[in-house]
């Protein structure tokens, strides 16, 4: 009994795009990873500072970490959870509400970053 895809390009098993052999027989090297290489935390320096906003609000700023070398959203989420505070990411600057220097320094060092500030 002929299947619905009989006679079409979908009727045959998948083939390698480079050597056109069936994928089970293909000996081509796997393609290079598409993800950019990232710097390890030990080679990066996080710069901490306090900034006073309008109406007396205080925020802790974390700067100096490049978005290309880090998953800043995930790091910010982890740090906000550790501090029990809110925050946001603006460009490559992470902001955490309140004066959180004493909580952030050991946490960033534990992750492996060098810390200044």
N, C-alpha and C positions, 0 to 999 in steps of 0.2 A: 504494500500500500504506500503510495507516494504521500509525503508530508506536504504541509502547506508551503514550506519554503523550498521544496525540491526544484532544482534548476536555477536557483538564485544564488547570489554570492554568500548568502547566509546558510546555505545548505552544507558547506564544507567547514571543517574544524578551523579554529583561528590559526593564522599564520603570522610569522614575524614580519615586521614592516621592512627590516633591513635585508634579510637573506631569503625571504619568502619560503622558508621551511616551516612545517608545522611546529607549533610552539613546544611540543614535547621533544623535538629533535634539534631545536635551535641551540647553537653554542655561542651566540653573540654575547659580549659582556653586558651586564645590566647598565642602563643609562645612568649618567652622573646625577647625583641628587640635585633637585631644583632649589632646595633651601640654601640661602646664603650662609656662609660660615659665620659663627657667632663667637665673639670674644668671651673667654671664661670670666666669671665675676672677679677673680683675683687680679685681673689686668685692668679693671675699671675702678674709678674713684667716684663715689657718691658724695656730692657736696650738699650738706644740710644747712638750712638757714631758717630763721623765724621772720615772718613779715606781719606787720600789724595792718589790718584793713580798716575800712570805714566802720564807724560805730563801735570801735574797740575790739573787733574780732581778730583773733590771732590764728595764723596758719603756718604749718611747717612745710617748707619747700625742699624737694629732693631734686637736684639738678646734676648734670654731668653724665647721665647714662643715655647713650644713643639708642634710639628706637630700632635701628638696624641690628644692633647687637643684643637686644633684650626683648622679651615680651613684656612691655611696660604695663599693659592692662592686667596681666596675671600677677605681676609683682605688686602693683598698686592694690589689687584685691587682697593679697596676702598681708600686706602691711596695714591696711585699714582694719582688717579682721584682728590682727595682733594688737592694734592700739584701741580697738573698740570705738572708732571714730569714722566720720565720713570723709570724703575727699573726691578729687577729680584729677584728670589728666589734661593738661593744656600744652599742646605742642609736645616737647620732650621734658616738661616740668611736671612732676607729681606734687599735688597739694593735698595735705592731710589736715583736717580741722584741729585746731588747738595747738598747744605747745607740746609736741611729742618727741622732742630731741632725745630725752633720756630713755625712751622706749625703742626708738628707731635705731640708734647707734648699735646696741648689741645685736639686734635682729639682723641688720644689714651685714654686720661682721660675721654673724653665724652663717648667713647665706654665702659669704665669701668675698663681699665687696670691701674695698678699702674705703674708709670714711673720713671725711674732713668736715669740720664745723661743729 
